[in-house]
Structure formats: C-alpha cells, structure tokens
Amino acid sequence: MPSARVRHPARPALRVLESGNITNIPFHEGLGFRVTGEIRLPDGGPTSWPMWRDPAHADDRSPG
C-alpha cells in the first residue's frame, strides 16, 4: 500500500532506519544509508543494525 503521507517542504524527512535482516543492508546502502552499529539482544535474541543517511543525500527516494 503506498504511503498517504505528504512531506512538508520545510520539514526534512527522517533519515534513520533499523534493519533486522542483514541481507537488506546492501539495498539500504544503495540508497545512501550506512550502518552505524550492531544491536545484539541477549539470550539468542535477534540482531539489528541501525542505519543513518545524511540529510543532504542527493538520491532522496524515501517516503515522507
């Protein structure tokens, strides 16, 4: 389902995400995100990777 949100021109879009699937990281890196850490939950819990994209990234295709 497409996003119905409309981005306000004076308000920049959020530039963070967290991936719970390591195989998705190259896709997000292709959009300008970079991994900033690794979160490992105890007792065999899932691992996730927080990611950041600089606000001035030229390839802004993210939904607002």
All heavy atoms as TSV, in Angstrom:
chain	resi	resn	atom	element	x	y	z
A	1	MET	N	N	0.844	-1.173	0.000
A	1	MET	CA	C	0.000	0.000	0.000
A	1	MET	C	C	0.892	1.238	0.000
A	1	MET	O	O	1.754	1.380	0.847
A	1	MET	CB	C	-0.890	-0.018	1.237
A	1	MET	CG	C	-1.701	1.244	1.411
A	1	MET	SD	S	-2.583	1.239	2.976
A	1	MET	CE	C	-4.214	1.206	2.387
A	2	PRO	N	N	0.725	2.152	-0.919
A	2	PRO	CA	C	1.549	3.358	-0.964
A	2	PRO	C	C	1.277	4.256	0.234
A	2	PRO	O	O	0.190	4.267	0.782
A	2	PRO	CB	C	1.143	4.049	-2.260
A	2	PRO	CG	C	0.136	3.201	-2.909
A	2	PRO	CD	C	-0.195	2.056	-2.015
A	3	SER	N	N	2.284	4.998	0.610
A	3	SER	CA	C	2.144	5.922	1.733
A	3	SER	C	C	1.242	7.089	1.351
A	3	SER	O	O	1.345	7.643	0.266
A	3	SER	CB	C	3.523	6.447	2.141
A	3	SER	OG	O	3.385	7.451	3.116
A	4	ALA	N	N	0.361	7.450	2.256
A	4	ALA	CA	C	-0.532	8.580	2.019
A	4	ALA	C	C	0.014	9.859	2.643
A	4	ALA	O	O	-0.600	10.912	2.539
A	4	ALA	CB	C	-1.920	8.276	2.592
A	5	ARG	N	N	1.154	9.754	3.280
A	5	ARG	CA	C	1.734	10.933	3.926
A	5	ARG	C	C	2.324	11.883	2.896
A	5	ARG	O	O	2.896	11.460	1.905
A	5	ARG	CB	C	2.833	10.523	4.901
A	5	ARG	CG	C	2.303	9.731	6.070
A	5	ARG	CD	C	3.422	9.329	6.977
A	5	ARG	NE	N	4.270	8.374	6.268
A	5	ARG	CZ	C	5.472	8.029	6.657
A	5	ARG	NH1	N	5.996	8.560	7.717
A	5	ARG	NH2	N	6.163	7.151	5.986
A	6	VAL	N	N	2.206	13.162	3.151
A	6	VAL	CA	C	2.801	14.183	2.296
A	6	VAL	C	C	3.857	14.907	3.120
A	6	VAL	O	O	3.586	15.342	4.225
A	6	VAL	CB	C	1.736	15.182	1.796
A	6	VAL	CG1	C	2.389	16.288	0.995
A	6	VAL	CG2	C	0.683	14.458	0.984
A	7	ARG	N	N	5.045	15.022	2.577
A	7	ARG	CA	C	6.136	15.681	3.288
A	7	ARG	C	C	5.987	17.188	3.197
A	7	ARG	O	O	5.796	17.738	2.128
A	7	ARG	CB	C	7.471	15.250	2.683
A	7	ARG	CG	C	8.641	15.725	3.497
A	7	ARG	CD	C	9.946	15.278	2.934
A	7	ARG	NE	N	9.821	14.013	2.246
A	7	ARG	CZ	C	10.748	13.524	1.452
A	7	ARG	NH1	N	11.846	14.170	1.246
A	7	ARG	NH2	N	10.579	12.370	0.847
A	8	HIS	N	N	6.101	17.839	4.321
A	8	HIS	CA	C	6.070	19.299	4.361
A	8	HIS	C	C	7.423	19.799	3.866
A	8	HIS	O	O	8.462	19.353	4.331
A	8	HIS	CB	C	5.821	19.772	5.792
A	8	HIS	CG	C	5.588	21.235	5.885
A	8	HIS	ND1	N	6.606	22.142	5.864
A	8	HIS	CD2	C	4.445	21.940	5.972
A	8	HIS	CE1	C	6.099	23.357	5.948
A	8	HIS	NE2	N	4.807	23.259	6.028
A	9	PRO	N	N	7.452	20.739	2.921
A	9	PRO	CA	C	8.736	21.164	2.341
A	9	PRO	C	C	9.707	21.764	3.345
A	9	PRO	O	O	10.912	21.690	3.157
A	9	PRO	CB	C	8.346	22.199	1.289
A	9	PRO	CG	C	6.893	22.406	1.408
A	9	PRO	CD	C	6.320	21.386	2.332
A	10	ALA	N	N	9.220	22.340	4.430
A	10	ALA	CA	C	10.118	22.957	5.405
A	10	ALA	C	C	10.598	21.949	6.448
A	10	ALA	O	O	11.420	22.282	7.289
A	10	ALA	CB	C	9.403	24.117	6.093
A	11	ARG	N	N	10.095	20.744	6.402
A	11	ARG	CA	C	10.460	19.733	7.399
A	11	ARG	C	C	11.166	18.563	6.707
A	11	ARG	O	O	10.567	17.850	5.925
A	11	ARG	CB	C	9.192	19.233	8.086
A	11	ARG	CG	C	9.455	18.308	9.204
A	11	ARG	CD	C	8.150	18.017	9.907
A	11	ARG	NE	N	8.307	16.803	10.661
A	11	ARG	CZ	C	7.338	16.001	10.986
A	11	ARG	NH1	N	6.111	16.282	10.627
A	11	ARG	NH2	N	7.559	14.925	11.674
A	12	PRO	N	N	12.446	18.355	6.998
A	12	PRO	CA	C	13.166	17.271	6.327
A	12	PRO	C	C	12.648	15.906	6.749
A	12	PRO	O	O	12.145	15.726	7.845
A	12	PRO	CB	C	14.610	17.478	6.775
A	12	PRO	CG	C	14.529	18.264	8.030
A	12	PRO	CD	C	13.269	19.087	7.939
A	13	ALA	N	N	12.753	14.943	5.846
A	13	ALA	CA	C	12.324	13.571	6.127
A	13	ALA	C	C	13.280	12.913	7.110
A	13	ALA	O	O	14.458	13.246	7.174
A	13	ALA	CB	C	12.281	12.771	4.834
A	14	LEU	N	N	12.764	11.982	7.847
A	14	LEU	CA	C	13.570	11.211	8.782
A	14	LEU	C	C	14.630	10.428	8.017
A	14	LEU	O	O	14.339	9.857	6.967
A	14	LEU	CB	C	12.662	10.259	9.555
A	14	LEU	CG	C	13.295	9.451	10.666
A	14	LEU	CD1	C	13.823	10.381	11.754
A	14	LEU	CD2	C	12.262	8.511	11.252
A	15	ARG	N	N	15.841	10.383	8.522
A	15	ARG	CA	C	16.945	9.753	7.812
A	15	ARG	C	C	17.571	8.611	8.593
A	15	ARG	O	O	18.756	8.369	8.505
A	15	ARG	CB	C	18.027	10.783	7.502
A	15	ARG	CG	C	17.554	11.927	6.645
A	15	ARG	CD	C	17.355	11.445	5.215
A	15	ARG	NE	N	17.146	12.568	4.336
A	15	ARG	CZ	C	15.998	12.818	3.732
A	15	ARG	NH1	N	14.977	12.033	3.913
A	15	ARG	NH2	N	15.859	13.850	2.943
A	16	VAL	N	N	16.786	7.925	9.400
A	16	VAL	CA	C	17.306	6.788	10.152
A	16	VAL	C	C	16.429	5.577	9.892
A	16	VAL	O	O	15.250	5.711	9.567
A	16	VAL	CB	C	17.374	7.069	11.667
A	16	VAL	CG1	C	18.314	8.199	11.978
A	16	VAL	CG2	C	16.002	7.344	12.235
A	17	LEU	N	N	17.015	4.396	10.010
A	17	LEU	CA	C	16.237	3.168	9.957
A	17	LEU	C	C	16.993	2.099	10.717
A	17	LEU	O	O	18.162	2.257	11.060
A	17	LEU	CB	C	15.936	2.739	8.523
A	17	LEU	CG	C	17.066	2.310	7.605
A	17	LEU	CD1	C	17.452	0.850	7.822
A	17	LEU	CD2	C	16.645	2.502	6.175
A	18	GLU	N	N	16.309	1.021	10.994
A	18	GLU	CA	C	16.925	-0.113	11.661
A	18	GLU	C	C	16.535	-1.365	10.884
A	18	GLU	O	O	15.353	-1.621	10.672
A	18	GLU	CB	C	16.416	-0.193	13.091
A	18	GLU	CG	C	17.088	-1.255	13.907
A	18	GLU	CD	C	16.651	-1.203	15.346
A	18	GLU	OE1	O	16.888	-0.181	16.011
A	18	GLU	OE2	O	16.048	-2.185	15.798
A	19	SER	N	N	17.529	-2.097	10.441
A	19	SER	CA	C	17.276	-3.313	9.672
A	19	SER	C	C	17.448	-4.524	10.574
A	19	SER	O	O	18.453	-4.648	11.273
A	19	SER	CB	C	18.243	-3.416	8.489
A	19	SER	OG	O	18.002	-4.623	7.791
A	20	GLY	N	N	16.474	-5.403	10.552
A	20	GLY	CA	C	16.566	-6.648	11.296
A	20	GLY	C	C	16.974	-7.807	10.403
A	20	GLY	O	O	16.989	-8.952	10.846
A	21	ASN	N	N	17.310	-7.509	9.171
A	21	ASN	CA	C	17.690	-8.546	8.210
A	21	ASN	C	C	18.971	-8.105	7.515
A	21	ASN	O	O	18.965	-7.179	6.710
A	21	ASN	CB	C	16.559	-8.747	7.195
A	21	ASN	CG	C	16.828	-9.890	6.248
A	21	ASN	OD1	O	17.954	-10.313	6.049
A	21	ASN	ND2	N	15.769	-10.383	5.635
A	22	ILE	N	N	20.059	-8.778	7.816
A	22	ILE	CA	C	21.372	-8.374	7.284
A	22	ILE	C	C	21.402	-8.391	5.754
A	22	ILE	O	O	22.149	-7.630	5.132
A	22	ILE	CB	C	22.495	-9.250	7.881
A	22	ILE	CG1	C	23.854	-8.593	7.644
A	22	ILE	CG2	C	22.426	-10.671	7.347
A	22	ILE	CD1	C	24.971	-9.193	8.451
A	23	THR	N	N	20.578	-9.212	5.130
A	23	THR	CA	C	20.588	-9.264	3.665
A	23	THR	C	C	19.980	-8.008	3.043
A	23	THR	O	O	20.167	-7.760	1.853
A	23	THR	CB	C	19.855	-10.514	3.139
A	23	THR	OG1	O	18.494	-10.475	3.562
A	23	THR	CG2	C	20.509	-11.793	3.655
A	24	ASN	N	N	19.258	-7.197	3.814
A	24	ASN	CA	C	18.685	-5.944	3.304
A	24	ASN	C	C	19.671	-4.778	3.337
A	24	ASN	O	O	19.435	-3.742	2.716
A	24	ASN	CB	C	17.443	-5.552	4.104
A	24	ASN	CG	C	16.285	-6.473	3.841
A	24	ASN	OD1	O	16.221	-7.135	2.813
A	24	ASN	ND2	N	15.366	-6.531	4.782
A	25	ILE	N	N	20.760	-4.927	4.064
A	25	ILE	CA	C	21.705	-3.811	4.237
A	25	ILE	C	C	22.251	-3.300	2.903
A	25	ILE	O	O	22.272	-2.084	2.684
A	25	ILE	CB	C	22.813	-4.190	5.226
A	25	ILE	CG1	C	22.190	-4.280	6.632
A	25	ILE	CG2	C	23.964	-3.186	5.195
A	25	ILE	CD1	C	23.138	-4.743	7.708
A	26	PRO	N	N	22.681	-4.140	1.968
A	26	PRO	CA	C	23.177	-3.601	0.696
A	26	PRO	C	C	22.131	-2.755	-0.045
A	26	PRO	O	O	22.474	-1.751	-0.672
A	26	PRO	CB	C	23.550	-4.844	-0.108
A	26	PRO	CG	C	23.857	-5.878	0.925
A	26	PRO	CD	C	22.889	-5.599	2.042
A	27	PHE	N	N	20.868	-3.139	0.031
A	27	PHE	CA	C	19.812	-2.341	-0.595
A	27	PHE	C	C	19.762	-0.945	0.019
A	27	PHE	O	O	19.743	0.060	-0.689
A	27	PHE	CB	C	18.456	-3.037	-0.428
A	27	PHE	CG	C	17.299	-2.176	-0.853
A	27	PHE	CD1	C	17.002	-1.994	-2.193
A	27	PHE	CD2	C	16.523	-1.520	0.088
A	27	PHE	CE1	C	15.941	-1.186	-2.585
A	27	PHE	CE2	C	15.456	-0.712	-0.291
A	27	PHE	CZ	C	15.165	-0.547	-1.632
A	28	HIS	N	N	19.744	-0.874	1.342
A	28	HIS	CA	C	19.691	0.418	2.019
A	28	HIS	C	C	20.961	1.239	1.780
A	28	HIS	O	O	20.902	2.460	1.633
A	28	HIS	CB	C	19.450	0.234	3.513
A	28	HIS	CG	C	18.135	-0.414	3.823
A	28	HIS	ND1	N	16.926	0.116	3.437
A	28	HIS	CD2	C	17.833	-1.557	4.472
A	28	HIS	CE1	C	15.947	-0.660	3.834
A	28	HIS	NE2	N	16.473	-1.694	4.466
A	29	GLU	N	N	22.112	0.562	1.720
A	29	GLU	CA	C	23.358	1.271	1.412
A	29	GLU	C	C	23.292	1.883	0.019
A	29	GLU	O	O	23.829	2.978	-0.206
A	29	GLU	CB	C	24.551	0.330	1.537
A	29	GLU	CG	C	24.865	-0.014	2.974
A	29	GLU	CD	C	25.975	-1.040	3.116
A	29	GLU	OE1	O	26.158	-1.882	2.209
A	29	GLU	OE2	O	26.653	-1.011	4.148
A	30	GLY	N	N	22.627	1.219	-0.903
A	30	GLY	CA	C	22.454	1.755	-2.247
A	30	GLY	C	C	21.612	3.024	-2.274
A	30	GLY	O	O	21.676	3.800	-3.230
A	31	LEU	N	N	20.838	3.248	-1.224
A	31	LEU	CA	C	20.037	4.468	-1.104
A	31	LEU	C	C	20.740	5.531	-0.263
A	31	LEU	O	O	20.146	6.554	0.059
A	31	LEU	CB	C	18.669	4.142	-0.483
A	31	LEU	CG	C	17.784	3.230	-1.329
A	31	LEU	CD1	C	16.524	2.877	-0.555
A	31	LEU	CD2	C	17.424	3.888	-2.648
A	32	GLY	N	N	21.992	5.260	0.121
A	32	GLY	CA	C	22.773	6.254	0.839
A	32	GLY	C	C	22.859	6.056	2.337
A	32	GLY	O	O	23.479	6.855	3.032
A	33	PHE	N	N	22.241	4.993	2.867
A	33	PHE	CA	C	22.334	4.729	4.300
A	33	PHE	C	C	23.647	4.042	4.612
A	33	PHE	O	O	24.229	3.376	3.765
A	33	PHE	CB	C	21.174	3.837	4.763
A	33	PHE	CG	C	19.847	4.528	4.791
A	33	PHE	CD1	C	19.026	4.517	3.680
A	33	PHE	CD2	C	19.425	5.201	5.927
A	33	PHE	CE1	C	17.795	5.147	3.701
A	33	PHE	CE2	C	18.193	5.840	5.955
A	33	PHE	CZ	C	17.379	5.817	4.837
A	34	ARG	N	N	24.108	4.198	5.850
A	34	ARG	CA	C	25.296	3.479	6.297
A	34	ARG	C	C	25.013	2.896	7.677
A	34	ARG	O	O	24.312	3.499	8.490
A	34	ARG	CB	C	26.525	4.381	6.333
A	34	ARG	CG	C	26.417	5.566	7.246
A	34	ARG	CD	C	27.661	6.451	7.172
A	34	ARG	NE	N	27.419	7.727	7.801
A	34	ARG	CZ	C	27.473	7.945	9.107
A	34	ARG	NH1	N	27.773	6.981	9.927
A	34	ARG	NH2	N	27.234	9.151	9.601
A	35	VAL	N	N	25.544	1.720	7.934
A	35	VAL	CA	C	25.369	1.056	9.222
A	35	VAL	C	C	26.165	1.824	10.270
A	35	VAL	O	O	27.321	2.173	10.056
A	35	VAL	CB	C	25.844	-0.412	9.147
A	35	VAL	CG1	C	25.789	-1.075	10.515
A	35	VAL	CG2	C	25.010	-1.188	8.147
A	36	THR	N	N	25.533	2.094	11.407
A	36	THR	CA	C	26.202	2.837	12.480
A	36	THR	C	C	26.463	1.988	13.707
A	36	THR	O	O	27.047	2.469	14.673
A	36	THR	CB	C	25.375	4.066	12.888
A	36	THR	OG1	O	24.097	3.637	13.349
A	36	THR	CG2	C	25.230	5.041	11.731
A	37	GLY	N	N	26.039	0.733	13.691
A	37	GLY	CA	C	26.260	-0.134	14.846
A	37	GLY	C	C	25.610	-1.480	14.654
A	37	GLY	O	O	25.104	-1.805	13.570
A	38	GLU	N	N	25.644	-2.252	15.709
A	38	GLU	CA	C	25.003	-3.563	15.713
A	38	GLU	C	C	24.397	-3.756	17.090
A	38	GLU	O	O	25.065	-3.536	18.103
A	38	GLU	CB	C	26.031	-4.648	15.425
A	38	GLU	CG	C	25.436	-6.038	15.363
A	38	GLU	CD	C	26.453	-7.082	14.965
A	38	GLU	OE1	O	26.711	-7.206	13.753
A	38	GLU	OE2	O	27.001	-7.749	15.864
A	39	ILE	N	N	23.136	-4.138	17.132
A	39	ILE	CA	C	22.439	-4.342	18.397
A	39	ILE	C	C	22.159	-5.833	18.532
A	39	ILE	O	O	21.439	-6.403	17.715
A	39	ILE	CB	C	21.124	-3.542	18.439
A	39	ILE	CG1	C	21.412	-2.054	18.264
A	39	ILE	CG2	C	20.375	-3.815	19.741
A	39	ILE	CD1	C	20.170	-1.214	18.001
A	40	ARG	N	N	22.758	-6.444	19.545
A	40	ARG	CA	C	22.551	-7.877	19.797
A	40	ARG	C	C	21.781	-8.023	21.096
A	40	ARG	O	O	22.249	-7.609	22.154
A	40	ARG	CB	C	23.880	-8.598	19.913
A	40	ARG	CG	C	24.638	-8.649	18.627
A	40	ARG	CD	C	25.915	-9.424	18.813
A	40	ARG	NE	N	26.675	-9.422	17.585
A	40	ARG	CZ	C	27.499	-10.385	17.246
A	40	ARG	NH1	N	27.688	-11.405	18.047
A	40	ARG	NH2	N	28.155	-10.313	16.113
A	41	LEU	N	N	20.622	-8.623	21.023
A	41	LEU	CA	C	19.839	-8.865	22.218
A	41	LEU	C	C	20.345	-10.129	22.912
A	41	LEU	O	O	20.810	-11.067	22.260
A	41	LEU	CB	C	18.360	-8.993	21.873
A	41	LEU	CG	C	17.730	-7.716	21.300
A	41	LEU	CD1	C	16.248	-7.936	21.024
A	41	LEU	CD2	C	17.897	-6.547	22.248
A	42	PRO	N	N	20.251	-10.168	24.238
A	42	PRO	CA	C	20.773	-11.322	24.970
A	42	PRO	C	C	19.935	-12.577	24.752
A	42	PRO	O	O	18.813	-12.525	24.236
A	42	PRO	CB	C	20.705	-10.864	26.428
A	42	PRO	CG	C	19.680	-9.792	26.461
A	42	PRO	CD	C	19.713	-9.139	25.105
A	43	ASP	N	N	20.497	-13.698	25.179
A	43	ASP	CA	C	19.822	-14.997	25.170
A	43	ASP	C	C	19.369	-15.423	23.780
A	43	ASP	O	O	18.271	-15.967	23.601
A	43	ASP	CB	C	18.629	-14.996	26.133
A	43	ASP	CG	C	19.039	-14.679	27.567
A	43	ASP	OD1	O	20.118	-15.152	27.974
A	43	ASP	OD2	O	18.297	-13.964	28.252
A	44	GLY	N	N	20.179	-15.151	22.763
A	44	GLY	CA	C	19.861	-15.592	21.408
A	44	GLY	C	C	18.802	-14.759	20.710
A	44	GLY	O	O	18.248	-15.179	19.700
A	45	GLY	N	N	18.542	-13.565	21.237
A	45	GLY	CA	C	17.563	-12.682	20.610
A	45	GLY	C	C	18.056	-12.189	19.268
A	45	GLY	O	O	19.208	-12.406	18.884
A	46	PRO	N	N	17.192	-11.503	18.523
A	46	PRO	CA	C	17.579	-11.042	17.183
A	46	PRO	C	C	18.639	-9.944	17.216
A	46	PRO	O	O	18.787	-9.230	18.201
A	46	PRO	CB	C	16.271	-10.509	16.601
A	46	PRO	CG	C	15.445	-10.143	17.784
A	46	PRO	CD	C	15.831	-11.101	18.873
A	47	THR	N	N	19.359	-9.837	16.118
A	47	THR	CA	C	20.344	-8.770	15.920
A	47	THR	C	C	19.737	-7.763	14.959
A	47	THR	O	O	19.034	-8.127	14.017
A	47	THR	CB	C	21.643	-9.338	15.331
A	47	THR	OG1	O	22.159	-10.321	16.230
A	47	THR	CG2	C	22.691	-8.254	15.123
A	48	SER	N	N	19.996	-6.488	15.198
A	48	SER	CA	C	19.547	-5.461	14.254
A	48	SER	C	C	20.681	-4.467	14.030
A	48	SER	O	O	21.623	-4.388	14.809
A	48	SER	CB	C	18.285	-4.755	14.752
A	48	SER	OG	O	18.537	-4.086	15.961
A	49	TRP	N	N	20.568	-3.732	12.934
A	49	TRP	CA	C	21.612	-2.804	12.524
A	49	TRP	C	C	21.007	-1.420	12.309
A	49	TRP	O	O	20.269	-1.200	11.334
A	49	TRP	CB	C	22.272	-3.296	11.230
A	49	TRP	CG	C	22.988	-4.588	11.454
A	49	TRP	CD1	C	24.291	-4.751	11.777
A	49	TRP	CD2	C	22.428	-5.902	11.389
A	49	TRP	NE1	N	24.581	-6.088	11.928
A	49	TRP	CE2	C	23.447	-6.820	11.697
A	49	TRP	CE3	C	21.155	-6.408	11.125
A	49	TRP	CZ2	C	23.257	-8.191	11.736
A	49	TRP	CZ3	C	20.949	-7.780	11.162
A	49	TRP	CH2	C	21.994	-8.645	11.462
A	50	PRO	N	N	21.295	-0.465	13.214
A	50	PRO	CA	C	20.830	0.901	12.987
A	50	PRO	C	C	21.589	1.516	11.817
A	50	PRO	O	O	22.779	1.242	11.611
A	50	PRO	CB	C	21.143	1.622	14.301
A	50	PRO	CG	C	22.152	0.777	14.994
A	50	PRO	CD	C	22.037	-0.608	14.458
A	51	MET	N	N	20.887	2.335	11.044
A	51	MET	CA	C	21.481	2.947	9.857
A	51	MET	C	C	21.115	4.424	9.810
A	51	MET	O	O	20.082	4.845	10.336
A	51	MET	CB	C	20.998	2.230	8.598
A	51	MET	CG	C	21.318	0.748	8.599
A	51	MET	SD	S	20.816	-0.091	7.091
A	51	MET	CE	C	22.172	0.369	6.022
A	52	TRP	N	N	21.965	5.209	9.165
A	52	TRP	CA	C	21.797	6.654	9.053
A	52	TRP	C	C	22.075	7.082	7.632
A	52	TRP	O	O	22.931	6.523	6.957
A	52	TRP	CB	C	22.776	7.360	9.994
A	52	TRP	CG	C	22.847	8.845	9.807
A	52	TRP	CD1	C	23.788	9.521	9.081
A	52	TRP	CD2	C	21.969	9.821	10.324
A	52	TRP	NE1	N	23.545	10.870	9.121
A	52	TRP	CE2	C	22.413	11.084	9.892
A	52	TRP	CE3	C	20.822	9.767	11.116
A	52	TRP	CZ2	C	21.779	12.260	10.221
A	52	TRP	CZ3	C	20.189	10.945	11.443
A	52	TRP	CH2	C	20.667	12.171	10.995
A	53	ARG	N	N	21.357	8.091	7.172
A	53	ARG	CA	C	21.642	8.712	5.875
A	53	ARG	C	C	21.720	10.204	6.089
A	53	ARG	O	O	20.839	10.806	6.698
A	53	ARG	CB	C	20.553	8.381	4.864
A	53	ARG	CG	C	20.818	9.030	3.512
A	53	ARG	CD	C	19.888	8.566	2.449
A	53	ARG	NE	N	18.529	9.036	2.713
A	53	ARG	CZ	C	17.537	8.886	1.862
A	53	ARG	NH1	N	17.731	8.263	0.725
A	53	ARG	NH2	N	16.347	9.329	2.150
A	54	ASP	N	N	22.766	10.832	5.582
A	54	ASP	CA	C	22.924	12.273	5.718
A	54	ASP	C	C	21.744	12.999	5.074
A	54	ASP	O	O	21.305	12.613	3.983
A	54	ASP	CB	C	24.235	12.744	5.078
A	54	ASP	CG	C	25.446	12.240	5.848
A	54	ASP	OD1	O	25.354	12.096	7.084
A	54	ASP	OD2	O	26.478	11.982	5.218
A	55	PRO	N	N	21.224	14.042	5.709
A	55	PRO	CA	C	20.068	14.762	5.169
A	55	PRO	C	C	20.292	15.332	3.780
A	55	PRO	O	O	19.352	15.472	3.015
A	55	PRO	CB	C	19.842	15.888	6.174
A	55	PRO	CG	C	20.469	15.411	7.423
A	55	PRO	CD	C	21.625	14.548	7.006
A	56	ALA	N	N	21.513	15.629	3.426
A	56	ALA	CA	C	21.797	16.242	2.130
A	56	ALA	C	C	22.024	15.208	1.037
A	56	ALA	O	O	22.486	15.550	-0.041
A	56	ALA	CB	C	23.027	17.143	2.244
A	57	HIS	N	N	21.666	13.945	1.282
A	57	HIS	CA	C	21.894	12.908	0.283
A	57	HIS	C	C	21.113	13.231	-0.991
A	57	HIS	O	O	19.929	13.526	-0.953
A	57	HIS	CB	C	21.491	11.538	0.813
A	57	HIS	CG	C	21.990	10.421	-0.020
A	57	HIS	ND1	N	21.317	9.968	-1.110
A	57	HIS	CD2	C	23.115	9.687	0.056
A	57	HIS	CE1	C	21.999	8.985	-1.672
A	57	HIS	NE2	N	23.086	8.798	-0.978
A	58	ALA	N	N	21.781	13.166	-2.112
A	58	ALA	CA	C	21.186	13.591	-3.382
A	58	ALA	C	C	20.092	12.659	-3.874
A	58	ALA	O	O	19.189	13.068	-4.589
A	58	ALA	CB	C	22.275	13.691	-4.453
A	59	ASP	N	N	20.156	11.397	-3.510
A	59	ASP	CA	C	19.188	10.412	-4.028
A	59	ASP	C	C	18.068	10.214	-3.001
A	59	ASP	O	O	17.963	9.178	-2.386
A	59	ASP	CB	C	19.905	9.090	-4.298
A	59	ASP	CG	C	18.984	8.081	-4.961
A	59	ASP	OD1	O	17.947	8.479	-5.491
A	59	ASP	OD2	O	19.318	6.888	-4.922
A	60	ASP	N	N	17.215	11.198	-2.833
A	60	ASP	CA	C	16.164	11.154	-1.836
A	60	ASP	C	C	14.905	10.525	-2.426
A	60	ASP	O	O	14.060	11.211	-2.962
A	60	ASP	CB	C	15.887	12.547	-1.283
A	60	ASP	CG	C	14.925	12.513	-0.110
A	60	ASP	OD1	O	14.517	11.389	0.282
A	60	ASP	OD2	O	14.579	13.566	0.388
A	61	ARG	N	N	14.802	9.195	-2.310
A	61	ARG	CA	C	13.625	8.497	-2.803
A	61	ARG	C	C	12.788	7.936	-1.665
A	61	ARG	O	O	11.890	7.160	-1.879
A	61	ARG	CB	C	14.042	7.350	-3.724
A	61	ARG	CG	C	14.677	7.852	-5.007
A	61	ARG	CD	C	15.009	6.707	-5.902
A	61	ARG	NE	N	16.251	6.097	-5.427
A	61	ARG	CZ	C	16.778	4.990	-5.904
A	61	ARG	NH1	N	16.190	4.353	-6.875
A	61	ARG	NH2	N	17.887	4.498	-5.433
A	62	SER	N	N	13.106	8.341	-0.419
A	62	SER	CA	C	12.385	7.786	0.721
A	62	SER	C	C	11.003	8.423	0.844
A	62	SER	O	O	10.819	9.592	0.519
A	62	SER	CB	C	13.168	8.035	2.006
A	62	SER	OG	O	13.304	9.415	2.238
A	63	PRO	N	N	10.027	7.636	1.314
A	63	PRO	CA	C	8.698	8.227	1.522
A	63	PRO	C	C	8.739	9.219	2.664
A	63	PRO	O	O	9.511	9.063	3.596
A	63	PRO	CB	C	7.818	7.030	1.862
A	63	PRO	CG	C	8.747	5.958	2.288
A	63	PRO	CD	C	10.062	6.243	1.626
A	64	GLY	N	N	7.962	10.244	2.579
A	64	GLY	CA	C	7.982	11.293	3.584
A	64	GLY	C	C	7.077	11.050	4.684
A	64	GLY	O	O	6.960	11.609	5.667
